[in-house]
């Protein structure tokens, strides 16, 4: 379904912010999708850019179906996937789970995510990546602008795993980033070397 169609169906307390999110992401070349092929292509981008996909395509599609604002893909002129953004919009139960270390990014509990018309208590930057330098800049700019203009009132959390992720997180935490605070979620300890 096209982003414009989704914007017309938006209702509820987050509708204006979500519509703005769709507009901002579209300006940077990202469109919302619930297509399995788009998620599979994004998984390929994640493997290339990050060294591995972080969640199965079925889980990403389930989260997208639950929130209708979770997964966004960017394609180049040749139609190849060149970047993606995946966000988890957390309801109060999900926010509490995040705060107490019970949120599982590998397999999020759908009951911890907002319905499309439900106000987000927090946003977790689940995963994002870009192929080229231009794609990486587009990812950072889209998320940074959305934070400042669409959801400045909602606490945002991130677990930066790449240079671009750390740069984006630092930009999101700037004094001009908005009234809500940004939380850095620590990476899990690597126990394979223990």
C-alpha positions in Angstrom: 0.0 0.0 0.0 1.3 3.4 -0.9 2.3 5.8 1.9 -0.3 8.4 0.7 -3.1 5.8 1.1 -1.8 5.0 4.6 -1.8 8.7 5.5 -5.5 9.1 4.6 -6.4 6.2 6.9 -4.5 7.5 9.9 -6.6 8.1 13.0 -5.8 8.4 16.7 -3.5 10.5 18.8 -0.3 9.8 16.8 -1.9 10.4 13.4 -0.4 13.9 12.7 3.0 12.8 13.8 2.9 9.6 11.8 1.7 11.4 8.7 4.7 13.8 9.2 7.0 10.8 9.6 5.7 9.3 6.2 6.3 12.7 4.5 9.8 13.1 5.9 10.8 9.6 5.0 9.4 10.0 1.5 11.5 13.1 0.9 14.5 11.0 1.7 13.4 8.2 -0.6 12.0 5.8 2.0 8.5 4.2 1.6 6.6 2.1 4.1 6.1 -1.5 3.0 4.6 -4.7 4.1 5.8 -6.7 1.1 7.9 -9.8 1.8 10.2 -9.1 -1.1 11.0 -5.6 0.3 11.8 -7.1 3.7 13.9 -9.8 2.1 15.9 -7.2 0.1 16.4 -5.2 3.3 17.7 -8.3 5.0 20.3 -8.6 2.2 21.3 -4.9 2.7 21.6 -5.6 6.5 23.9 -8.6 5.9 26.0 -6.5 3.5 26.2 -3.4 5.6 26.0 -4.7 9.1 27.3 -8.2 8.8 24.0 -9.9 9.5 20.3 -9.4 9.7 18.9 -8.8 13.1 15.5 -10.3 12.9 13.8 -12.7 10.6 11.7 -11.3 7.7 8.6 -12.9 9.3 9.1 -11.0 12.5 9.7 -7.7 10.6 6.5 -8.3 8.7 4.5 -9.1 11.9 5.8 -5.9 13.5 4.9 -3.9 10.4 1.4 -5.4 10.4 1.0 -4.5 14.0 2.1 -0.9 13.9 1.8 0.0 10.2 4.8 2.3 10.7 7.7 0.0 11.4 9.5 -0.8 8.1 10.6 1.6 5.4 12.7 0.8 2.3 14.7 2.9 -0.1 15.5 1.8 -3.6 17.9 3.2 -6.2 17.2 4.1 -9.8 17.7 0.5 -10.9 15.1 -0.6 -8.3 17.6 -2.3 -6.0 17.2 -2.0 -2.3 19.7 0.6 -1.2 18.7 1.2 2.4 16.0 0.7 5.0 14.8 2.0 8.4 13.0 -0.2 11.0 11.5 1.3 14.1 9.6 -0.2 17.0 6.8 2.0 18.3 6.5 0.9 21.9 3.3 1.1 24.0 3.6 1.5 27.8 4.1 -2.2 28.2 6.9 -2.1 25.7 8.5 1.0 27.2 8.6 -0.7 30.6 10.0 -3.9 29.0 12.8 -1.8 27.4 13.5 0.0 30.7 13.8 -3.3 32.6 15.8 -5.2 29.9 12.9 -7.4 28.8 12.5 -6.1 25.2 13.8 -8.7 22.8 15.0 -7.0 19.6 15.5 -10.4 17.9 11.9 -11.3 18.5 9.8 -8.4 19.8 6.6 -9.2 21.6 3.8 -7.8 19.5 1.8 -6.9 22.6 4.6 -4.4 23.4 4.1 -2.5 20.2 1.5 0.2 19.4 -1.5 -0.4 17.3 -1.6 2.0 14.3 -3.8 4.5 16.1 -2.2 4.2 19.5 0.1 6.9 21.0 3.7 5.7 21.2 5.3 5.8 24.7 8.8 5.4 23.2 10.4 4.6 19.9 13.2 2.1 19.5 15.5 2.5 16.5 15.4 -1.2 15.7 17.7 -1.4 12.6 18.8 0.8 9.8 21.3 0.6 7.0 22.4 2.1 3.7 24.5 0.7 0.9 26.3 3.8 -0.5 27.5 6.9 1.3 24.5 8.8 -0.1 22.1 6.1 1.2 23.8 6.2 4.6 23.4 10.0 4.7 19.7 9.6 3.7 19.1 7.1 6.5 20.7 9.5 9.1 18.9 12.6 7.7 15.5 10.9 7.6 15.7 9.6 11.1 17.2 12.8 12.5 14.6 15.0 10.8 11.7 12.7 11.9 12.9 12.8 15.5 13.0 16.6 15.4 9.8 17.3 13.4 7.5 14.3 13.8 8.2 12.8 17.2 10.2 15.4 19.3 7.9 14.6 22.3 8.6 10.9 22.4 11.6 9.3 24.1 13.8 7.6 21.5 16.2 4.7 22.1 19.0 3.3 20.0 21.7 0.8 20.1 24.3 2.0 17.6 26.1 -0.8 15.8 27.9 1.0 13.0 29.8 4.3 12.5 26.7 5.8 10.9 24.5 4.6 13.7 26.8 6.3 16.3 26.8 9.5 14.3 23.0 9.4 14.0 22.6 8.8 17.7 24.9 11.6 18.5 23.0 13.9 16.2 19.7 12.8 17.7 21.0 13.7 21.2 22.0 17.2 20.2 20.4 20.1 22.3 18.2 21.0 19.3 16.9 17.4 19.0 13.6 18.0 20.8 12.1 18.0 24.3 12.1 14.2 24.8 15.3 12.5 25.8 17.3 9.9 23.9 18.4 6.7 25.6 21.4 4.7 24.5 20.7 1.0 24.9 23.9 -0.8 25.7 25.0 -3.7 23.5 24.7 -7.1 25.0 28.0 -8.5 26.2 29.7 -10.8 23.9 29.9 -14.1 25.7 31.5 -16.1 22.8 35.0 -15.1 24.0 34.4 -15.8 27.6 
